[in-house]
């Protein structure tokens, strides 16, 4: 990756401050190693920025992923998914910085997220665990 991690964090911190209204108290890169490259930060730096009142999840696409990720399309798709209720809401996006700011669903807690998924899925999917989207519930 060509991004300088301290520059990336500094940019993310500034973008988060736009949504939070103040500089975040904490900036955490909460990634753990899972099977998906996105969750390992291969395509983007993921940050959880928070203060006492609010939090936001930032996804900053790495510069060198532009050849295989249409970042503008990903931002648009994320916004549409949030509006349709099938993904987290996009609080703000910064296309020039290839960054998306999502609502922080972890602030809702796992139980609330599970309730959201189970009540928003069509009946055949929510009643059939085999076809259900896994939320860790």
RABELHU-V54958 format. One record per residue. N is the residue number from 1. RES is the residue in one small letter. PSI is psi in degrees with one decimal (none if undefined). Layout:
n=N res=RES psi=PSI
n=N res=RES psi=PSI
This chain:
n=1 res=x psi=144.6
n=2 res=x psi=-6.7
n=3 res=x psi=140.1
n=4 res=x psi=118.8
n=5 res=x psi=-35.6
n=6 res=x psi=-36.2
n=7 res=x psi=-42.0
n=8 res=x psi=-45.0
n=9 res=x psi=-40.0
n=10 res=x psi=-43.4
n=11 res=x psi=-46.0
n=12 res=x psi=-40.6
n=13 res=x psi=-44.1
n=14 res=x psi=-40.7
n=15 res=x psi=-40.7
n=16 res=x psi=-38.6
n=17 res=x psi=-31.5
n=18 res=x psi=-38.2
n=19 res=x psi=-41.0
n=20 res=x psi=-22.8
n=21 res=x psi=-14.9
n=22 res=x psi=166.2
n=23 res=x psi=138.4
n=24 res=x psi=146.5
n=25 res=x psi=-34.9
n=26 res=x psi=146.3
n=27 res=x psi=112.1
n=28 res=x psi=135.9
n=29 res=x psi=96.3
n=30 res=x psi=23.2
n=31 res=x psi=142.4
n=32 res=x psi=161.8
n=33 res=x psi=115.8
n=34 res=x psi=-177.3
n=35 res=x psi=-30.9
n=36 res=x psi=132.1
n=37 res=x psi=-34.2
n=38 res=x psi=-36.7
n=39 res=x psi=-14.7
n=40 res=x psi=1.4
n=41 res=x psi=19.4
n=42 res=x psi=-40.0
n=43 res=x psi=-19.3
n=44 res=x psi=157.8
n=45 res=x psi=130.4
n=46 res=x psi=129.7
n=47 res=x psi=144.7
n=48 res=x psi=112.8
n=49 res=x psi=135.0
n=50 res=x psi=157.6
n=51 res=x psi=-167.1
n=52 res=x psi=-28.7
n=53 res=x psi=-29.2
n=54 res=x psi=164.0
n=55 res=x psi=159.5
n=56 res=x psi=145.9
n=57 res=x psi=126.7
n=58 res=x psi=135.8
n=59 res=x psi=113.5
n=60 res=x psi=110.1
n=61 res=x psi=135.1
n=62 res=x psi=144.4
n=63 res=x psi=-40.1
n=64 res=x psi=6.2
n=65 res=x psi=-4.7
n=66 res=x psi=-24.1
n=67 res=x psi=-17.3
n=68 res=x psi=-6.2
n=69 res=x psi=120.2
n=70 res=x psi=94.4
n=71 res=x psi=-37.5
n=72 res=x psi=-42.5
n=73 res=x psi=-37.3
n=74 res=x psi=-39.5
n=75 res=x psi=-45.3
n=76 res=x psi=-44.8
n=77 res=x psi=-39.5
n=78 res=x psi=-42.4
n=79 res=x psi=-45.0
n=80 res=x psi=-41.1
n=81 res=x psi=-42.3
n=82 res=x psi=-42.5
n=83 res=x psi=-32.4
n=84 res=x psi=-10.4
n=85 res=x psi=16.5
n=86 res=x psi=9.2
n=87 res=x psi=170.9
n=88 res=x psi=148.2
n=89 res=x psi=141.0
n=90 res=x psi=116.9
n=91 res=x psi=-34.7
n=92 res=x psi=151.5
n=93 res=x psi=151.7
n=94 res=x psi=81.9
n=95 res=x psi=-35.0
n=96 res=x psi=-27.1
n=97 res=x psi=6.6
n=98 res=x psi=47.0
n=99 res=x psi=141.2
n=100 res=x psi=137.3
n=101 res=x psi=115.6
n=102 res=x psi=154.9
n=103 res=x psi=147.7
n=104 res=x psi=99.2
n=105 res=x psi=-20.6
n=106 res=x psi=-24.2
n=107 res=x psi=-24.1
n=108 res=x psi=-23.3
n=109 res=x psi=158.3
n=110 res=x psi=-41.8
n=111 res=x psi=-44.8
n=112 res=x psi=-40.3
n=113 res=x psi=-40.7
n=114 res=x psi=-41.1
n=115 res=x psi=-40.7
n=116 res=x psi=-47.1
n=117 res=x psi=-44.0
n=118 res=x psi=-27.9
n=119 res=x psi=-17.2
n=120 res=x psi=-11.4
n=121 res=x psi=149.0
n=122 res=x psi=149.3
n=123 res=x psi=-47.1
n=124 res=x psi=-32.8
n=125 res=x psi=-41.0
n=126 res=x psi=-24.1
n=127 res=x psi=-10.6
n=128 res=x psi=99.4
n=129 res=x psi=-26.6
n=130 res=x psi=-34.1
n=131 res=x psi=-0.1
n=132 res=x psi=143.1
n=133 res=x psi=130.6
n=134 res=x psi=126.5
n=135 res=x psi=11.0
n=136 res=x psi=11.8
n=137 res=x psi=none
